[in-house]
Amino acid sequence: MKGKQVLLTGGTGGLGMGVTSVVLAQGAIVTIPYIVDSEIEGLKERLSPTDFSKIRFVSVDLSHEAAVERLVEDMERVDVLIHLVGGFSMGKTHEYSYEQWKKDFDLNLNTTFLVCKHSLKKMLEHGYGRIVTVGSRGAVQPGGQLAAYCASKAGVVALTKAIADETKGTNITANSVLPSVIDTPANRQAMGSEEADQWVKPESLAQVICFLASEAAKDMRGAAIPVYGSI
C-alpha cells in the first residue's frame, strides 16, 4: 500500500492498534478519525515517533452523515477504506431493549454504511478503491443472547457484498473479514485470559485485512474471510 491514502476508522482501538502498525509498515498515508483523546495517546505509546507522525487524526462522530462527508471530502483521495469501528453486546432477545438494539445497529451497521457510501463516491471519482469491513463469526453462525450483535454484523457483510456487486467492472473491491474473539485488552478484561492463546491476535487479523486492501487482492470481490483462530 505504499503511497496509498488510507482511511482507517477505529485505528486507536484494540484491533486498530494492531492494524495501524501493519498499514504504516506497508507505506500507507493514514487518516484516523477518533472521538476520545486518550486513545490517541495509547496508540502513540505503541508506535515509533516516525510512524506516529505519518498519521492524520481527525475528530469525527461517524454516526453523523455530515461529519463523515466532511471527513472524506477533506481527503485528496480515499484509495483504501478499512472500517474497524464496532461494538459487542449481549442479552436475551425477550429482555433486550429496543434502544440498545438501535444503538448496536448505529454502531456496527450504520457507521459502516456512512463511511462506505462517502468513500465509495470518492473512489468512483478516481477509479480505484479497496474497501475492507469487519463482520464477525456471529454474522454467519449466530448464537443465543447475541441477536443484535449478530444481526448488525450480518448487515455489515450483506452491505459489503452488495457494494462488491455494484462495483464489478471497476478497479474497486469490497470484502469483509469474519473474526471470532480478538485478543484485545477489553476482551481479556471481560472474558478472562485463560483461553486467550486460542483467540485471534490483532496483528494476525491485520495481515488478512491488509491483503484485502492491497493490489494483490484485486480479483477478490464480496469475500467474507473467516479468521477464527483456534476457537
N, C-alpha and C positions, 0 to 999 in steps of 0.2 A: 504493500500500500504506500510505497514511497511517493511523497508529494501529494497524496490524496487528501482532500478536505473531508474530515470525518466528524459527523455529529454523533456524539456518544452520550446518550441520556443515561442517568443512573451511574455515571462514571465514578462517583465518590462513594458508592455503596459497597457492601461486602463483596458482591460479584464484580462490581465495577472496578474495584482496586486491582483485581487480577487482570481484567480485560484491558484497562487503561495502559498498564505497563507493556502488555504484548502489542497493542496497537502502536504505541510510541516506538517500540523496538523495531517495528516494520516501516518506520519512516513517515508515518502519517502526521498531518497537521490537524490537531484535535480541538473541537469546541465542546465543552461540557456545561450543560445547564444545571443549575443547582438551586436549592432553597435554603439549606442550613449551612451557615458559615463554618461551623465546627467540622463538618465533613471534609471541607477543603483542606483543613489543617491535617486531618487524618491521612489524606492522600499525599500531602506534601511530605509527611514523615516516611512514606513508603517509596518515594521516587527520588532520584538524584536531582540536584538543583537544575542541571541542564535539561532533563526531561520535564520537570515541573514548569520550566519557563516556556516550554513549547505549547502549553495548554492555554486556551482562551476560555475563561469562566464567565458565564452569563447567568444572572439571577432571573429565573423564569418559573412561573407556575404552569406546568404543562397541561393542566386541566382547563386553561383559558385559551380559546382559539386565537384571539387577537394577539396574545403574548407569543404563542407558538409561531404564528405567521410572521411577527416581527423578528423573532429569533432566526428563522430561515431566510427571510429577506435580507438580513444583515450579513449573511454569509455570501461570499463570492460565488461559491458552488457548494453543493452537497453531493460529493461523489459517493459517500458511504453513510448510511444511517444504521447505527447499532442502537437498538432501543432496549435498554435493560430495566427501565422503571417498572415496578410492580410490587405486589404485596401478598402475603399469605394470611389466611384467616380460617377459622374452624367454627363449626356449630351445627347442631342438629337442625334439619330443614324446618321442622314444625316450631322450633324455638327461635329461628333466625329472624332478626328484624329486617323489615323492608329497607330501612335507612342504611343499615350495614350492607345489605345486598347491593344497593345503588352505589355505595362508596367503593365496594370491591370492583364493580364494573367501571366506575370512573377511573380508578387507579390502574387496573390491569388492561382494560379494553379501550376505553375512551381516549386515554393518553396515546395509546398505540395508533388509533385512528387519526388523531390530530397530527402527530409528528409524521406519520406516513403520508397523509394527504398533502401536507405542505412541502415535505421533502420531495415527494414524487413530482410535484409541479416543477420544482427546480431541476430535478433530474431530467425530466422530459425536455426542458429548455436546452439543456446541454448535451442530451443524447447519451447519457451514461449514468449508471447508478447501481448500487448494491444496497439492498435492504435486508437486515437481519433482525428478527424479533425473537423474544424468549417466551415460548409456551410453557408447557410443563408435562411431565409424565401423566399427571392427572387430567390433562386435556384429552388423552386417548384412553386412559384407564382410570375413570372417575372412582372416587372412594366415598364411603359414608362420612358424614359430617364435613364434607368438602364441597358441597353443591355450588356455592357462589364462586369459590376459587376455581374449581374445575370448569364450570360453565363459562366464566370470564376468560380463562386461558384457552378453552376450546374456541372461543370467539377470536382470540388473537391468531390462532392457527388458521381458522377459516378466512379471516381478513387477509392474511399474508398469502394464502393460496389464491384468493381472488385477485389480488394485485399481480401475482405472478402470471395469471392467465391474461390479465389486461395488458401486460407489457410484453407479451410474446412478439417476436419480430423486432425487438429493440435491444439495445445493449444495457438494459435494466433488468435486474433479477430481484426476487424476493423469496426468502427462505426463513425457516424457523428452527430453533433448537428446542429439544424437549428434555430438560434436566430432571433428575429425581431430586434428592436432597442435596443441596450445595453446602459445602463445608465453609460456612461463614461464622464469625463470632456470634451473630444473632441466633443462628440455628443451634450452635453449641449451647448457648445460654438457655434456649427454650427446650431443647430436647436432650441435653446432656451430651457427653462426648464419647461414650462407650463404644459406639458404632461408627464414629466419625471417619475411621480409616476406610470405611466402605463407601462413604459419600463421594460426590464429585468435587474435586478441587477446582476453585475458580480459575486457576491458571490452565487446567486441562480443558475446561469448557471454553476458555478464551481462545485456545488453539482452533477449536472447531468453528467458533464464531468468526475468527479472523480468516479462516479458509473460505467460508461462505462469502466473506466480504472482499475477497481477492479476485484477481484476474483468473486464477486457476479454476474458479467455480463458475465460469461464465455460462456453462451449459446446465447448471442446476437451477431449476425453477419450481417453486412450490413445494420444496422438500421440507419434511418435518423430521429432523435428525434426532433419534433417541440418544441421550447421553446419561446413562443410568448408574454409572459406577458399578459397584458390586451388590447393589440392593435388589 
